[in-house]
Amino acid sequence: MTAPLTPPHQPPHDPDWPPQPPPHHGPAGDPITGAEVVQGVVVTLVSAVAGAVLGFLWLTLAPRVLLISDGKGVYLRDSEGESAIGADGTFVLLALAFGAVAALVVFLLRRKGGVPLVLGLALGGVLGSLLAWGIGTTFGPTDDVVAHAKAVGPNVTFEAPLELNLAAAAMLAWPLAAMIVHLALTAAFGPRDPEPEPWDQPKPYTQGPGTG
């Protein structure tokens, strides 16, 4: 009898065994390029400048809180009014709309997406909201209520300064809306990764122990 050429418990050496999964390539795994960083910076700057439009819209559309003075103190003309809450609500609604529009424009111009664009939408939304807040409070009624009351005289109604009572939440409305809308658009209509190639099928083991 002769010894088996190959031990029964060990298959013959095969350079293609075991089969390896094909390499995966896709947008998510691509390195960030300098062009994408520039695009993210541009999105940040454009969003921040658009905050000026938001500020003037807020200044125009926000309901006013009316005050009145009796010569000794300043009081709300309508103590049960909801104008103060309305100013916050107007800002938030406008910011949500600006964030959604910014995300839509960025997606249409750059469907591939990328981390710099998302960061640009978020940072630009925060900067734009801060600029809008500053414009509304700067160009609105003066925040020196006492001087304003003395200037208009007693028993004369005047407007309170434009304020955000929930400033932190209002500052997050734009960036959150932008990121959520951009993520939804990318998931629904963005480019798809190519389907991975199927693994090579293992070759059948045909060589057994030798016979004498």
Contacts in CASP RR format, 6 or more apart in sequence:
PFRMAT RR
TARGET T0000
AUTHOR 0000-0000-0000
METHOD contacts of the structure
MODEL  1
MTAPLTPPHQPPHDPDWPPQPPPHHGPAGDPITGAEVVQGVVVTLVSAVA
GAVLGFLWLTLAPRVLLISDGKGVYLRDSEGESAIGADGTFVLLALAFGA
VAALVVFLLRRKGGVPLVLGLALGGVLGSLLAWGIGTTFGPTDDVVAHAK
AVGPNVTFEAPLELNLAAAAMLAWPLAAMIVHLALTAAFGPRDPEPEPWD
QPKPYTQGPGTG
1 212 0 8 1.000
2 210 0 8 1.000
2 212 0 8 1.000
4 208 0 8 1.000
4 209 0 8 1.000
4 210 0 8 1.000
5 207 0 8 1.000
5 208 0 8 1.000
5 209 0 8 1.000
5 210 0 8 1.000
6 12 0 8 1.000
6 207 0 8 1.000
6 208 0 8 1.000
6 209 0 8 1.000
7 209 0 8 1.000
8 208 0 8 1.000
8 209 0 8 1.000
11 17 0 8 1.000
11 205 0 8 1.000
12 205 0 8 1.000
12 207 0 8 1.000
14 203 0 8 1.000
16 200 0 8 1.000
16 203 0 8 1.000
17 202 0 8 1.000
17 203 0 8 1.000
18 202 0 8 1.000
19 199 0 8 1.000
19 200 0 8 1.000
19 201 0 8 1.000
19 202 0 8 1.000
20 199 0 8 1.000
21 196 0 8 1.000
21 199 0 8 1.000
22 196 0 8 1.000
22 197 0 8 1.000
22 199 0 8 1.000
24 193 0 8 1.000
24 196 0 8 1.000
25 193 0 8 1.000
25 194 0 8 1.000
26 193 0 8 1.000
26 194 0 8 1.000
27 112 0 8 1.000
27 113 0 8 1.000
27 114 0 8 1.000
27 191 0 8 1.000
27 193 0 8 1.000
28 193 0 8 1.000
32 114 0 8 1.000
32 115 0 8 1.000
32 116 0 8 1.000
36 114 0 8 1.000
36 115 0 8 1.000
36 116 0 8 1.000
36 117 0 8 1.000
37 116 0 8 1.000
39 110 0 8 1.000
39 116 0 8 1.000
39 117 0 8 1.000
40 116 0 8 1.000
40 117 0 8 1.000
40 119 0 8 1.000
40 120 0 8 1.000
41 116 0 8 1.000
41 120 0 8 1.000
43 102 0 8 1.000
43 106 0 8 1.000
43 116 0 8 1.000
43 117 0 8 1.000
43 120 0 8 1.000
43 121 0 8 1.000
43 124 0 8 1.000
44 119 0 8 1.000
44 120 0 8 1.000
44 123 0 8 1.000
44 124 0 8 1.000
44 127 0 8 1.000
45 124 0 8 1.000
47 102 0 8 1.000
47 120 0 8 1.000
47 121 0 8 1.000
47 123 0 8 1.000
47 124 0 8 1.000
47 125 0 8 1.000
47 127 0 8 1.000
47 128 0 8 1.000
47 174 0 8 1.000
47 178 0 8 1.000
48 124 0 8 1.000
48 125 0 8 1.000
48 127 0 8 1.000
48 128 0 8 1.000
48 131 0 8 1.000
49 128 0 8 1.000
49 131 0 8 1.000
50 98 0 8 1.000
50 102 0 8 1.000
50 128 0 8 1.000
51 98 0 8 1.000
51 125 0 8 1.000
51 127 0 8 1.000
51 128 0 8 1.000
51 129 0 8 1.000
51 131 0 8 1.000
51 132 0 8 1.000
51 135 0 8 1.000
52 128 0 8 1.000
52 131 0 8 1.000
52 132 0 8 1.000
52 135 0 8 1.000
53 98 0 8 1.000
54 94 0 8 1.000
54 95 0 8 1.000
54 98 0 8 1.000
54 128 0 8 1.000
54 129 0 8 1.000
54 131 0 8 1.000
54 132 0 8 1.000
54 174 0 8 1.000
55 131 0 8 1.000
55 132 0 8 1.000
55 133 0 8 1.000
55 134 0 8 1.000
55 135 0 8 1.000
55 136 0 8 1.000
56 135 0 8 1.000
56 136 0 8 1.000
56 139 0 8 1.000
57 94 0 8 1.000
58 87 0 8 1.000
58 90 0 8 1.000
58 91 0 8 1.000
58 94 0 8 1.000
58 132 0 8 1.000
58 135 0 8 1.000
58 136 0 8 1.000
58 162 0 8 1.000
59 135 0 8 1.000
59 136 0 8 1.000
59 139 0 8 1.000
59 140 0 8 1.000
59 162 0 8 1.000
61 90 0 8 1.000
61 94 0 8 1.000
62 86 0 8 1.000
62 87 0 8 1.000
62 90 0 8 1.000
62 91 0 8 1.000
62 162 0 8 1.000
63 83 0 8 1.000
63 86 0 8 1.000
63 87 0 8 1.000
63 90 0 8 1.000
64 83 0 8 1.000
64 141 0 8 1.000
64 159 0 8 1.000
64 160 0 8 1.000
64 162 0 8 1.000
65 76 0 8 1.000
65 83 0 8 1.000
65 84 0 8 1.000
65 87 0 8 1.000
65 159 0 8 1.000
65 160 0 8 1.000
66 76 0 8 1.000
66 77 0 8 1.000
66 78 0 8 1.000
66 83 0 8 1.000
66 157 0 8 1.000
66 158 0 8 1.000
66 159 0 8 1.000
66 160 0 8 1.000
67 74 0 8 1.000
67 75 0 8 1.000
67 76 0 8 1.000
67 77 0 8 1.000
67 145 0 8 1.000
67 149 0 8 1.000
67 157 0 8 1.000
67 158 0 8 1.000
67 159 0 8 1.000
67 160 0 8 1.000
68 74 0 8 1.000
68 75 0 8 1.000
68 76 0 8 1.000
68 77 0 8 1.000
68 155 0 8 1.000
68 156 0 8 1.000
68 157 0 8 1.000
68 158 0 8 1.000
69 75 0 8 1.000
69 149 0 8 1.000
69 150 0 8 1.000
69 152 0 8 1.000
69 153 0 8 1.000
69 154 0 8 1.000
69 155 0 8 1.000
69 156 0 8 1.000
70 154 0 8 1.000
70 155 0 8 1.000
71 149 0 8 1.000
71 153 0 8 1.000
71 154 0 8 1.000
73 149 0 8 1.000
74 145 0 8 1.000
74 146 0 8 1.000
74 149 0 8 1.000
77 157 0 8 1.000
84 163 0 8 1.000
84 165 0 8 1.000
85 165 0 8 1.000
87 162 0 8 1.000
87 163 0 8 1.000
87 164 0 8 1.000
87 165 0 8 1.000
88 164 0 8 1.000
88 165 0 8 1.000
88 166 0 8 1.000
88 170 0 8 1.000
89 170 0 8 1.000
91 132 0 8 1.000
91 133 0 8 1.000
91 164 0 8 1.000
91 170 0 8 1.000
91 173 0 8 1.000
92 169 0 8 1.000
92 170 0 8 1.000
92 173 0 8 1.000
94 132 0 8 1.000
95 129 0 8 1.000
95 132 0 8 1.000
95 170 0 8 1.000
95 173 0 8 1.000
95 174 0 8 1.000
95 177 0 8 1.000
96 173 0 8 1.000
96 174 0 8 1.000
96 177 0 8 1.000
97 177 0 8 1.000
98 125 0 8 1.000
98 174 0 8 1.000
98 177 0 8 1.000
99 121 0 8 1.000
99 125 0 8 1.000
99 173 0 8 1.000
99 174 0 8 1.000
99 175 0 8 1.000
99 177 0 8 1.000
99 178 0 8 1.000
99 181 0 8 1.000
100 177 0 8 1.000
100 178 0 8 1.000
100 181 0 8 1.000
102 121 0 8 1.000
102 125 0 8 1.000
102 174 0 8 1.000
102 178 0 8 1.000
103 121 0 8 1.000
103 177 0 8 1.000
103 178 0 8 1.000
103 179 0 8 1.000
103 180 0 8 1.000
103 181 0 8 1.000
103 182 0 8 1.000
103 185 0 8 1.000
104 181 0 8 1.000
104 185 0 8 1.000
106 113 0 8 1.000
106 117 0 8 1.000
106 121 0 8 1.000
106 182 0 8 1.000
107 113 0 8 1.000
107 182 0 8 1.000
107 185 0 8 1.000
107 186 0 8 1.000
107 189 0 8 1.000
107 190 0 8 1.000
110 117 0 8 1.000
111 186 0 8 1.000
111 189 0 8 1.000
111 190 0 8 1.000
111 191 0 8 1.000
112 190 0 8 1.000
112 191 0 8 1.000
113 182 0 8 1.000
113 186 0 8 1.000
117 182 0 8 1.000
118 179 0 8 1.000
118 182 0 8 1.000
118 183 0 8 1.000
121 175 0 8 1.000
121 178 0 8 1.000
121 179 0 8 1.000
121 182 0 8 1.000
122 175 0 8 1.000
122 178 0 8 1.000
122 179 0 8 1.000
123 175 0 8 1.000
124 174 0 8 1.000
124 175 0 8 1.000
125 174 0 8 1.000
125 175 0 8 1.000
125 178 0 8 1.000
126 171 0 8 1.000
126 172 0 8 1.000
126 174 0 8 1.000
126 175 0 8 1.000
128 174 0 8 1.000
129 170 0 8 1.000
129 171 0 8 1.000
129 173 0 8 1.000
129 174 0 8 1.000
129 175 0 8 1.000
130 171 0 8 1.000
133 164 0 8 1.000
133 167 0 8 1.000
133 170 0 8 1.000
133 171 0 8 1.000
136 162 0 8 1.000
137 143 0 8 1.000
137 161 0 8 1.000
137 162 0 8 1.000
137 163 0 8 1.000
140 159 0 8 1.000
140 161 0 8 1.000
140 162 0 8 1.000
141 148 0 8 1.000
141 158 0 8 1.000
141 159 0 8 1.000
141 160 0 8 1.000
141 161 0 8 1.000
141 162 0 8 1.000
142 148 0 8 1.000
142 161 0 8 1.000
143 161 0 8 1.000
145 160 0 8 1.000
145 161 0 8 1.000
148 158 0 8 1.000
149 158 0 8 1.000
152 158 0 8 1.000
164 170 0 8 1.000
END
